[in-house]
Amino acid sequence: MTFFCFIESDNSSVPHMEPLVSATLTDALEEARDLMRLHSRAVVAHVHRGDERMETILPPGTSQTQIDTRRFSVA
């Protein structure tokens, strides 16, 4: 099953979504981190496999207390 990455940004209420080419969760998380580096306004990324959210990634140097993830709509 394909992994997907949903990238939330601070300048849009619509997340950017990309399918990931990775076959393992470890590789998908690294791929999602790489995608976040390409999106200068990214505040959080969610990695999904099918309908299940596998992991949420914060940008480097950001703590969970700095992000209010309740505003993000990706379930």
N, CA, C and O atoms as a Tinker XYZ file with bonds, in Angstrom:
   300  protein
     1  N      0.845000   -1.182000    0.000000    73     2
     2  CA     0.000000    0.000000    0.000000    64     1     3
     3  C      0.886000    1.240000    0.000000    63     2     4     5
     4  O      1.931000    1.255000    0.650000    81     3
     5  N      0.488000    2.251000   -0.704000    73     3     6
     6  CA     1.261000    3.476000   -0.878000    64     5     7
     7  C      1.191000    4.366000    0.359000    63     6     8     9
     8  O      0.139000    4.499000    0.984000    81     7
     9  N      2.313000    4.966000    0.699000    73     7    10
    10  CA     2.361000    6.009000    1.730000    64     9    11
    11  C      2.065000    7.342000    1.062000    63    10    12    13
    12  O      2.434000    7.569000   -0.090000    81    11
    13  N      1.390000    8.226000    1.806000    73    11    14
    14  CA     1.104000    9.579000    1.352000    64    13    15
    15  C      1.596000   10.562000    2.395000    63    14    16    17
    16  O      1.633000   10.254000    3.586000    81    15
    17  N      1.975000   11.748000    1.938000    73    15    18
    18  CA     2.396000   12.814000    2.840000    64    17    19
    19  C      1.481000   14.011000    2.637000    63    18    20    21
    20  O      1.288000   14.480000    1.515000    81    19
    21  N      0.923000   14.497000    3.737000    73    19    22
    22  CA     0.115000   15.710000    3.730000    64    21    23
    23  C      0.929000   16.775000    4.456000    63    22    24    25
    24  O      1.253000   16.618000    5.633000    81    23
    25  N      1.260000   17.858000    3.754000    73    23    26
    26  CA     2.058000   18.931000    4.341000    64    25    27
    27  C      1.161000   20.125000    4.606000    63    26    28    29
    28  O      0.561000   20.691000    3.692000    81    27
    29  N      1.082000   20.497000    5.882000    73    27    30
    30  CA     0.321000   21.684000    6.287000    64    29    31
    31  C      1.257000   22.875000    6.256000    63    30    32    33
    32  O      2.422000   22.758000    6.636000    81    31
    33  N      0.761000   24.026000    5.805000    73    31    34
    34  CA     1.582000   25.236000    5.764000    64    33    35
    35  C      0.879000   26.369000    6.495000    63    34    36    37
    36  O     -0.322000   26.312000    6.761000    81    35
    37  N      1.647000   27.388000    6.809000    73    35    38
    38  CA     1.070000   28.515000    7.551000    64    37    39
    39  C      0.433000   29.551000    6.638000    63    38    40    41
    40  O     -0.056000   30.576000    7.113000    81    39
    41  N      0.430000   29.296000    5.330000    73    39    42
    42  CA    -0.175000   30.267000    4.414000    64    41    43
    43  C     -1.338000   29.690000    3.601000    63    42    44    45
    44  O     -1.811000   30.325000    2.658000    81    43
    45  N     -1.802000   28.483000    3.966000    73    43    46
    46  CA    -2.923000   27.882000    3.248000    64    45    47
    47  C     -3.685000   26.947000    4.176000    63    46    48    49
    48  O     -3.090000   26.269000    5.014000    81    47
    49  N     -4.974000   26.915000    4.024000    73    47    50
    50  CA    -5.790000   25.996000    4.829000    64    49    51
    51  C     -5.927000   24.629000    4.153000    63    50    52    53
    52  O     -6.488000   23.699000    4.733000    81    51
    53  N     -5.414000   24.513000    2.932000    73    51    54
    54  CA    -5.490000   23.257000    2.183000    64    53    55
    55  C     -4.117000   22.585000    2.218000    63    54    56    57
    56  O     -3.135000   23.185000    1.780000    81    55
    57  N     -4.024000   21.361000    2.726000    73    55    58
    58  CA    -2.718000   20.693000    2.772000    64    57    59
    59  C     -2.247000   20.273000    1.387000    63    58    60    61
    60  O     -3.046000   19.964000    0.503000    81    59
    61  N     -0.948000   20.271000    1.222000    73    59    62
    62  CA    -0.329000   19.758000   -0.001000    64    61    63
    63  C     -0.184000   18.253000    0.183000    63    62    64    65
    64  O      0.316000   17.809000    1.217000    81    63
    65  N     -0.609000   17.461000   -0.796000    73    63    66
    66  CA    -0.560000   16.003000   -0.678000    64    65    67
    67  C      0.305000   15.434000   -1.783000    63    66    68    69
    68  O      0.194000   15.824000   -2.945000    81    67
    69  N      1.184000   14.490000   -1.395000    73    67    70
    70  CA     2.007000   13.793000   -2.387000    64    69    71
    71  C      2.094000   12.327000   -2.039000    63    70    72    73
    72  O      2.256000   11.978000   -0.870000    81    71
    73  N      1.989000   11.453000   -3.038000    73    71    74
    74  CA     2.277000   10.036000   -2.791000    64    73    75
    75  C      3.782000    9.884000   -2.609000    63    74    76    77
    76  O      4.562000   10.601000   -3.237000    81    75
    77  N      4.183000    8.970000   -1.765000    73    75    78
    78  CA     5.595000    8.722000   -1.519000    64    77    79
    79  C      6.009000    7.438000   -2.224000    63    78    80    81
    80  O      5.201000    6.521000   -2.366000    81    79
    81  N      7.248000    7.365000   -2.663000    73    79    82
    82  CA     7.730000    6.180000   -3.372000    64    81    83
    83  C      8.277000    5.124000   -2.414000    63    82    84    85
    84  O      8.568000    4.001000   -2.827000    81    83
    85  N      8.416000    5.471000   -1.163000    73    83    86
    86  CA     9.014000    4.580000   -0.168000    64    85    87
    87  C      8.169000    3.343000    0.085000    63    86    88    89
    88  O      6.940000    3.380000    0.025000    81    87
    89  N      8.865000    2.242000    0.370000    73    87    90
    90  CA     8.186000    0.973000    0.661000    64    89    91
    91  C      8.093000    0.688000    2.155000    63    90    92    93
    92  O      7.305000   -0.159000    2.574000    81    91
    93  N      8.893000    1.390000    2.967000    73    91    94
    94  CA     8.868000    1.164000    4.411000    64    93    95
    95  C      8.525000    2.468000    5.123000    63    94    96    97
    96  O      8.709000    3.554000    4.573000    81    95
    97  N      8.029000    2.350000    6.342000    73    95    98
    98  CA     7.687000    3.542000    7.118000    64    97    99
    99  C      8.926000    4.389000    7.381000    63    98   100   101
   100  O      8.867000    5.614000    7.281000    81    99
   101  N     10.032000    3.761000    7.712000    73    99   102
   102  CA    11.270000    4.508000    7.972000    64   101   103
   103  C     11.658000    5.350000    6.761000    63   102   104   105
   104  O     11.993000    6.526000    6.905000    81   103
   105  N     11.615000    4.766000    5.587000    73   103   106
   106  CA    11.946000    5.506000    4.366000    64   105   107
   107  C     10.900000    6.571000    4.055000    63   106   108   109
   108  O     11.244000    7.652000    3.577000    81   107
   109  N      9.629000    6.280000    4.318000    73   107   110
   110  CA     8.556000    7.259000    4.078000    64   109   111
   111  C      8.726000    8.481000    4.974000    63   110   112   113
   112  O      8.490000    9.606000    4.533000    81   111
   113  N      9.130000    8.276000    6.220000    73   111   114
   114  CA     9.339000    9.404000    7.129000    64   113   115
   115  C     10.499000   10.276000    6.652000    63   114   116   117
   116  O     10.424000   11.503000    6.710000    81   115
   117  N     11.556000    9.647000    6.187000    73   115   118
   118  CA    12.695000   10.414000    5.653000    64   117   119
   119  C     12.288000   11.164000    4.393000    63   118   120   121
   120  O     12.679000   12.316000    4.204000    81   119
   121  N     11.516000   10.531000    3.540000    73   119   122
   122  CA    11.031000   11.188000    2.325000    64   121   123
   123  C     10.136000   12.383000    2.667000    63   122   124   125
   124  O     10.213000   13.428000    2.021000    81   123
   125  N      9.294000   12.219000    3.680000    73   123   126
   126  CA     8.423000   13.320000    4.116000    64   125   127
   127  C      9.254000   14.479000    4.671000    63   126   128   129
   128  O      8.944000   15.643000    4.415000    81   127
   129  N     10.300000   14.168000    5.424000    73   127   130
   130  CA    11.192000   15.230000    5.926000    64   129   131
   131  C     11.844000   15.982000    4.755000    63   130   132   133
   132  O     11.970000   17.206000    4.785000    81   131
   133  N     12.250000   15.239000    3.738000    73   131   134
   134  CA    12.833000   15.876000    2.556000    64   133   135
   135  C     11.820000   16.788000    1.865000    63   134   136   137
   136  O     12.169000   17.882000    1.423000    81   135
   137  N     10.573000   16.343000    1.772000    73   135   138
   138  CA     9.519000   17.173000    1.170000    64   137   139
   139  C      9.282000   18.442000    1.977000    63   138   140   141
   140  O      9.058000   19.511000    1.410000    81   139
   141  N      9.331000   18.322000    3.300000    73   139   142
   142  CA     9.124000   19.509000    4.139000    64   141   143
   143  C     10.200000   20.560000    3.868000    63   142   144   145
   144  O      9.924000   21.759000    3.904000    81   143
   145  N     11.411000   20.111000    3.600000    73   143   146
   146  CA    12.498000   21.060000    3.310000    64   145   147
   147  C     12.236000   21.840000    2.020000    63   146   148   149
   148  O     12.739000   22.951000    1.853000    81   147
   149  N     11.452000   21.260000    1.111000    73   147   150
   150  CA    11.116000   21.928000   -0.149000    64   149   151
   151  C      9.995000   22.952000    0.012000    63   150   152   153
   152  O      9.810000   23.814000   -0.848000    81   151
   153  N      9.251000   22.859000    1.108000    73   151   154
   154  CA     8.118000   23.754000    1.359000    64   153   155
   155  C      8.498000   24.704000    2.493000    63   154   156   157
   156  O      8.410000   24.348000    3.668000    81   155
   157  N      8.913000   25.894000    2.136000    73   155   158
   158  CA     9.439000   26.836000    3.134000    64   157   159
   159  C      8.405000   27.236000    4.185000    63   158   160   161
   160  O      8.773000   27.653000    5.283000    81   159
   161  N      7.143000   27.116000    3.870000    73   159   162
   162  CA     6.091000   27.512000    4.824000    64   161   163
   163  C      5.489000   26.316000    5.558000    63   162   164   165
   164  O      4.476000   26.465000    6.241000    81   163
   165  N      6.088000   25.142000    5.432000    73   163   166
   166  CA     5.568000   23.925000    6.077000    64   165   167
   167  C      5.658000   24.052000    7.598000    63   166   168   169
   168  O      6.669000   24.496000    8.143000    81   167
   169  N      4.583000   23.652000    8.264000    73   167   170
   170  CA     4.578000   23.665000    9.730000    64   169   171
   171  C      4.437000   22.267000   10.316000    63   170   172   173
   172  O      4.783000   22.043000   11.476000    81   171
   173  N      3.934000   21.331000    9.529000    73   171   174
   174  CA     3.788000   19.952000    9.990000    64   173   175
   175  C      3.511000   19.071000    8.770000    63   174   176   177
   176  O      2.936000   19.524000    7.780000    81   175
   177  N      3.929000   17.809000    8.857000    73   175   178
   178  CA     3.644000   16.841000    7.790000    64   177   179
   179  C      3.052000   15.590000    8.429000    63   178   180   181
   180  O      3.493000   15.157000    9.494000    81   179
   181  N      2.059000   15.020000    7.775000    73   179   182
   182  CA     1.419000   13.791000    8.249000    64   181   183
   183  C      1.691000   12.699000    7.226000    63   182   184   185
   184  O      1.437000   12.881000    6.036000    81   183
   185  N      2.205000   11.573000    7.683000    73   183   186
   186  CA     2.439000   10.434000    6.801000    64   185   187
   187  C      1.315000    9.425000    7.028000    63   186   188   189
   188  O      1.086000    8.970000    8.150000    81   187
   189  N      0.625000    9.088000    5.954000    73   187   190
   190  CA    -0.482000    8.142000    5.994000    64   189   191
   191  C     -0.150000    6.917000    5.169000    63   190   192   193
   192  O      0.596000    6.991000    4.192000    81   191
   193  N     -0.703000    5.806000    5.567000    73   191   194
   194  CA    -0.688000    4.586000    4.743000    64   193   195
   195  C     -2.129000    4.151000    4.661000    63   194   196   197
   196  O     -2.702000    3.680000    5.643000    81   195
   197  N     -2.721000    4.309000    3.480000    73   195   198
   198  CA    -4.157000    4.101000    3.359000    64   197   199
   199  C     -4.885000    5.155000    4.182000    63   198   200   201
   200  O     -4.586000    6.345000    4.074000    81   199
   201  N     -5.830000    4.728000    4.995000    73   199   202
   202  CA    -6.596000    5.655000    5.837000    64   201   203
   203  C     -5.962000    5.905000    7.196000    63   202   204   205
   204  O     -6.487000    6.690000    7.985000    81   203
   205  N     -4.855000    5.259000    7.479000    73   203   206
   206  CA    -4.250000    5.345000    8.813000    64   205   207
   207  C     -3.095000    6.345000    8.844000    63   206   208   209
   208  O     -2.166000    6.273000    8.039000    81   207
   209  N     -3.174000    7.278000    9.791000    73   207   210
   210  CA    -2.059000    8.202000    9.998000    64   209   211
   211  C     -0.975000    7.445000   10.747000    63   210   212   213
   212  O     -1.200000    6.923000   11.838000    81   211
   213  N      0.199000    7.394000   10.143000    73   211   214
   214  CA     1.299000    6.638000   10.721000    64   213   215
   215  C      2.155000    7.496000   11.651000    63   214   216   217
   216  O      2.612000    7.032000   12.696000    81   215
   217  N      2.363000    8.739000   11.259000    73   215   218
   218  CA     3.275000    9.604000   12.005000    64   217   219
   219  C      3.047000   11.048000   11.616000    63   218   220   221
   220  O      2.645000   11.342000   10.490000    81   219
   221  N      3.308000   11.960000   12.561000    73   219   222
   222  CA     3.292000   13.393000   12.293000    64   221   223
   223  C      4.703000   13.913000   12.518000    63   222   224   225
   224  O      5.339000   13.594000   13.522000    81   223
   225  N      5.179000   14.703000   11.590000    73   223   226
   226  CA     6.547000   15.205000   11.626000    64   225   227
   227  C      6.529000   16.724000   11.755000    63   226   228   229
   228  O      5.802000   17.410000   11.037000    81   227
   229  N      7.333000   17.234000   12.671000    73   227   230
   230  CA     7.509000   18.669000   12.829000    64   229   231
   231  C      8.808000   19.086000   12.152000    63   230   232   233
   232  O      9.727000   18.276000   12.029000    81   231
   233  N      8.895000   20.342000   11.710000    73   231   234
   234  CA    10.154000   20.807000   11.124000    64   233   235
   235  C     11.273000   20.756000   12.167000    63   234   236   237
   236  O     11.005000   20.850000   13.364000    81   235
   237  N     12.517000   20.609000   11.724000    73   235   238
   238  CA    13.638000   20.602000   12.684000    64   237   239
   239  C     13.635000   21.854000   13.544000    63   238   240   241
   240  O     13.398000   22.955000   13.046000    81   239
   241  N     13.895000   21.689000   14.824000    73   239   242
   242  CA    13.953000   22.814000   15.747000    64   241   243
   243  C     12.608000   23.282000   16.268000    63   242   244   245
   244  O     12.545000   24.273000   16.996000    81   243
   245  N     11.524000   22.591000   15.912000    73   243   246
   246  CA    10.178000   22.963000   16.354000    64   245   247
   247  C      9.700000   21.963000   17.395000    63   246   248   249
   248  O      9.836000   20.753000   17.215000    81   247
   249  N      9.141000   22.475000   18.482000    73   247   250
   250  CA     8.586000   21.575000   19.493000    64   249   251
   251  C      7.077000   21.492000   19.327000    63   250   252   253
   252  O      6.452000   22.381000   18.748000    81   251
   253  N      6.507000   20.425000   19.838000    73   251   254
   254  CA     5.057000   20.229000   19.749000    64   253   255
   255  C      4.306000   21.394000   20.381000    63   254   256   257
   256  O      3.222000   21.755000   19.921000    81   255
   257  N      4.868000   21.982000   21.424000    73   255   258
   258  CA     4.170000   23.091000   22.092000    64   257   259
   259  C      4.135000   24.347000   21.232000    63   258   260   261
   260  O      3.333000   25.245000   21.488000    81   259
   261  N      4.998000   24.425000   20.206000    73   259   262
   262  CA     4.986000   25.580000   19.310000    64   261   263
   263  C      3.943000   25.449000   18.206000    63   262   264   265
   264  O      3.665000   26.421000   17.505000    81   263
   265  N      3.369000   24.274000   18.044000    73   263   266
   266  CA     2.415000   23.999000   16.969000    64   265   267
   267  C      1.065000   23.648000   17.567000    63   266   268   269
   268  O      0.987000   22.798000   18.453000    81   267
   269  N      0.020000   24.276000   17.107000    73   267   270
   270  CA    -1.336000   23.912000   17.525000    64   269   271
   271  C     -1.920000   23.001000   16.464000    63   270   272   273
   272  O     -2.598000   23.473000   15.551000    81   271
   273  N     -1.667000   21.690000   16.568000    73   271   274
   274  CA    -2.082000   20.766000   15.526000    64   273   275
   275  C     -3.597000   20.584000   15.475000    63   274   276   277
   276  O     -4.100000   19.969000   14.535000    81   275
   277  N     -4.332000   21.097000   16.449000    73   275   278
   278  CA    -5.789000   20.974000   16.392000    64   277   279
   279  C     -6.384000   21.751000   15.227000    63   278   280   281
   280  O     -7.510000   21.471000   14.817000    81   279
   281  N     -5.659000   22.715000   14.686000    73   279   282
   282  CA    -6.216000   23.500000   13.564000    64   281   283
   283  C     -6.092000   22.769000   12.250000    63   282   284   285
   284  O     -6.711000   23.167000   11.263000    81   283
   285  N     -5.312000   21.715000   12.214000    73   283   286
   286  CA    -5.103000   20.998000   10.968000    64   285   287
   287  C     -6.212000   19.982000   10.752000    63   286   288   289
   288  O     -6.653000   19.316000   11.688000    81   287
   289  N     -6.653000   19.873000    9.509000    73   287   290
   290  CA    -7.864000   19.134000    9.204000    64   289   291
   291  C     -7.639000   17.707000    8.732000    63   290   292   293
   292  O     -8.604000   16.951000    8.612000    81   291
   293  N     -6.409000   17.313000    8.461000    73   291   294
   294  CA    -6.169000   15.967000    7.941000    64   293   295
   295  C     -6.406000   14.951000    9.043000    63   294   296   297
   296  O     -5.762000   15.000000   10.091000    81   295
   297  N     -7.322000   14.038000    8.809000    73   295   298
   298  CA    -7.669000   13.062000    9.850000    64   297   299
   299  C     -6.849000   11.800000    9.703000    63   298   300
   300  O     -7.005000   10.867000   10.491000    81   299
